[in-house]
Structure formats: structure tokens, C-alpha cells
Amino acid sequence: MTVETLETAAHPLVTVDVVVPVKDDAALLRRCLRSLRAQHTGPASIIVVDNGSRDRAEVEAIAERYDAVLIDEPMPGIPAANAAGFDHATATVVGRLDADCVPPPDWVTRITEAFATDPELAALTGPAVFIDGPRLLRAPLAGLYLGAYRLFVGAALAQVPIFGSNCAIRRATWDQIAETVHREDAELHDDLDVSTHLGLHRRVRYDRSLGMGISMRPFTDAGSLALRMRRGWTTLRVHWPEELPAVRWFHRSRRLRAVLPDATSAPRTVPWRERSRLVRAVRLWRTRRPATFREKVRYKMLRDRRPLIVTFADKAAVRNLVASRIGQHVLPRVYGILDDPRELRDLELPGSYVVKPTHGSGAAIVVSSSARPDARLPTDAGSWEYRHVRPETVDRDRLVELASGWVSQLYGQGPNREWVYGRVPRRIIVEELLEGPDGGIPDDLKFFVFHGRCRYIQLDAGRFGRRTQDFFLPDWRHLPLSGGPAWADPEPSAPERLDEMIDLAERLAADTDFVRVDLYDLGDRIVFGELTSYPAGGESPFDPERYNAEFGSWWTVPRRYR
């Protein structure tokens, strides 16, 4: 079957995978897939996620008939099924609808055009009309149902909420939020949860022309509508108090008032709750008896105030620690450590390099000729994200603005949460671009070291493509554990220098109860990445959840850090 993509001078290549969660809806799924195969611009792939259907055999036959990929997600609930489908997708954009939806023939085309013409667009959503039920009630009920959702949820989030039956998200954006979404709770609305995690700094757009036909099932009975409303309320409350409407509106107003060109002169203010002594006292009380890994990370975030932890978090200062414990040979080459981002304008650089802030994680500009031709630098100076671009697309003035935006921001949320980042000097570091044996971005090996002993290894691959994640024991036995992204297929083989890497990780983790050590195996050498004391800010996902307790069992937190 031919797959069309949109690629012109005005519209760089954008491909769209479509995710369709399904449970006991084989008949409706057939209608949905037929509509998707009738699109003017064909999706790169259709991913049907079966969530424990009783009619599984029929679902499989329908998926095969319409050339769709069928995957199973045994964890009950749309949040889990939706996340599984997004993890599996590989296109630049991932569209999402439900099995009872009927998209118009131009649905994929409109998604493609929207993302091709707006490189900063993170997510797109649109309206819907009912295609069944009493004809006279279809339009007014759809307007009431979706209008109320946009009004009340939009007010609660201070942003445009996505509608799960008609939305699309840039794949790179999903990779950034995949580990934070609540995929384990079947009582949450996945679209409302994802909307919250998209945050105020990403561009989300409502497009009136992006139509969708949906079923009137929300109005089939009072119980169905009440269930949806209850789940919506539950989803909002899960994110409180950090995401209270007043807090989000406050941050949105500050963002609208921000003058980005002068970002270096306006450091971010720490929210009151993250510096309040009363809030700190309450959190200390709540975390006094930690048992699981997540609880112990939060315990450490609140209590470990040693200078060593600050050194671990500082991407510049940690180099001296690594050199003293291991040697200079494991450090990536540095082209500059800059107190003033404006020094980037005149810094002599090779054809490939990495620019990132020293005081946080998750932000970097990777420059190399292997980047996608359509990739561009972020246009928002406050953008905190990974971006892989080609050398010819890098404007030094724009790079300076981005770096200035980084140093203007406090990474972490303040002394009552990720205290350590407020103690790290805000600078810019420019390093060599590490390349694996195949010439691409190397796999990231993360060693979980408890009390000087490595107990688990996390392997992340495909950072700028299809991301995979696997967990292993030190003897390279694969664990049936997921932290969000899909497992690699086939299963990765053990690095040839695994024992040496474990030894290096344990030496670097000396003198502390826990730290995650990130290393790279480049074939001819092992290179240090970073030391992380607070993985995922204390929100690491575990599926199955029992691994949260298992990871925590190796960690005995001290009564007092000295």
C-alpha cells in the first residue's frame, strides 16, 4: 500500500503514525480503519493497541485486513494503551483517535501541513461532531460536550487542552514527556493528563478545520457521562498542588510578561511553596519512612545537602571529580565552559558538537551533519529541550539567545524539591559530539549504584529516532521492566567492556548512598556522561510497579546525611 508524505520547499518531510486504542470494539474499529485507509495523505502506519478485548481474534483479523500494526497492552486503561501506541510509533508526528471515530478524508493531510509549516508546534487538536444518535441533537450536544471541555479544562490548565479523539503530538515532544505521564491509572483521562504534562512552554494549537466524527456514547446514559466527569476531576487532582489552576495561571502570566531578549537579567523566581518552611516541614514529615525507590529519591532531595551532591549535579565541576577518581581519558573533550553565553558567537567549533547548560538536564543542542534536513533550532529562548540540527542551520545569534534563556532559568523547582540545582553556577558547556561505532548517537548506559555496588543497568537507545529502553541486572539478564519506552527488538547484547564500565561506575559512586552513573561505550573508549542523584525528579515510572519496591530494597537511606 502506498504511503504519501508531504514534502515541498515550503513543507519539509513530515510523516504521521496513527494510534487507535481498542477494547471490545471490533465492529467500530473496522469502520475507523476503513476511513484511515481512505485518507488523501496516507498515514505512515496505523497502530492498533488492543487493551484486553474479548473479541481479540476479530480485532486481529480487522487489523490485518487494513494493514495495521497490532500490539497488545495488558495493563488496563486507556492511559496505558495510548502510551503504548505512542511509544511504538516512529513517524515525526503521532495522530490519535478512538476506535469509534471516523476521520474525514483530509484529516492526516491537515495534521501533516500543520506540523510541516510550524516547526515549533508540539501538539494539535480540533473539534468533533457526533455521527450517530438523534440527528437533531448531534450538533448542539457535540458543541455542548466539547465546548464545556475546552472551557473548563482550558481554565484549569491555563492552556489549550488536547481532545483524545482528535489530536496529534510531535514524536520528539512525546519522547520528552513519555516518562512523566500517568500510564498506570485506568481512572484517569489520558488526554487531560498528557495536556498537563505538555506544560505551558510548548505550543499547543486548536484547529477548527481539523474535524472528526465521534460516537454519541458519552450521552448513552447518565452513568457514562458521570464516569467521564469523575475521571476528569480525578485527573486534575492527581497533579495538584503543583499544577493548581492558580499556579498555572500565575506562571502563564509571568511567561507572557517575559522579555526573552533580556532573559539573562531576569532569573526565574522560585514558587513560594518550593521555598516555604512550612511546606518543607510537611514534606519532611511525609517522607520520614521511605520504602520504595521513588520515596527514597524524594527523601534524598529534601535532606542531602552535602557539597558532593552539588559537584555531582554541576556538569563543569564534576569533570574534576571524574578526573581525580578515574582519569582524564574518560571525559569528553571540551571546547568551552562559558560564563557569558555571548562568548558562543566567537568560539571556534568543529563541524559537530554539543551545547548544553551546566546546571540541569534535558536541554542540549546537538549539531552534526546526520540530523534531519528539516530540523531547526527552537525559536523560543526559554525552550528547555533536546534538538538535533545540522551545522548549516545553526545561527550563532540564535544559539546565544537559547543559551541565555537556559542560564536565566532555575532548573528544578527550588530548595523544597530539587535543592541541588539552585547551588550550581549557571554556565554553558560545549563538548565534543560522541559517536558510536556505527557513527550515530551512542547508546546511553545508566548504572544504578547503591552503596558502591551496581545493582541495575538501564540502556537507552534511539534518542533522536525510535527510542527504546531496557533494564538489566549486572550480569546482563534482561528484566521484564518498562520505564515507558518500548524494549529494543532484538534484545541488545552486552557491551564488550561491560565489566570495566561497572567498575568505573562503582568508583565514581563512592562516598554516597545512591547515584546513577551514565556512561557511553564508543568501542575504542568509555566516556563519562553524567551523575544523577534525582532520577526523574522522584517520579520514575515502573511497570510492573513491584520494581519500585525492589529498586528501593537495595538502598538504606541514612538517618542524617553527613
Buried (B, 14 or more C-beta within 10 A) or exposed (E): EEEBBBBEEEBBBBBBBBBBBBBBBBEBBBBBBEBBBEBEBBBBBBBBBBBBBEBBEBBBEBBEEBEBBBBBBEBBBBBBBBBBBBBBBBBBBBBBBBBBBBBBEBBBBBBBBBBBEBBEBBBBBBBBBBBBBEEEEBEEBBEEBBEEBBEBBBEBBBBBBBBBBBBBBBBBBBBBBBBBBBBBBBEBBBBBBBBBBBBBBBBBBBBEEBBBBBBBBBBEEEEEBEEBBEBBEBBBEBBEEEBBEEBBBBBBEEBEEBEBEEBBEBEBEBBEBBBBEEBBEEBEEEBEEBEBBBBBBBBBBBBBEBEBBBBBBBBBBBBEBBBEBBEEEBBBEEBBBBEEBBBBEEBEBEEBBBBBBBBBBEBBBBBBEBBBEBBBBBBBBBBBBBBBBBBEBBEEEBBBBBBBBBBBBBBBBBBBBBBBBBBBEBBBBBBBBBBBEEEBBBBBBBBBBBBEEBBBBBBBBBBBBBBBBBBBEBEBEBBEBBBBBBBBEEEBEEBEBBEEBBEBBBBBBEEBBBBBBBBBBBBEEBBBBBBBBBBBBBEBBBBEEEBBBBBBEBBEBEEEBE
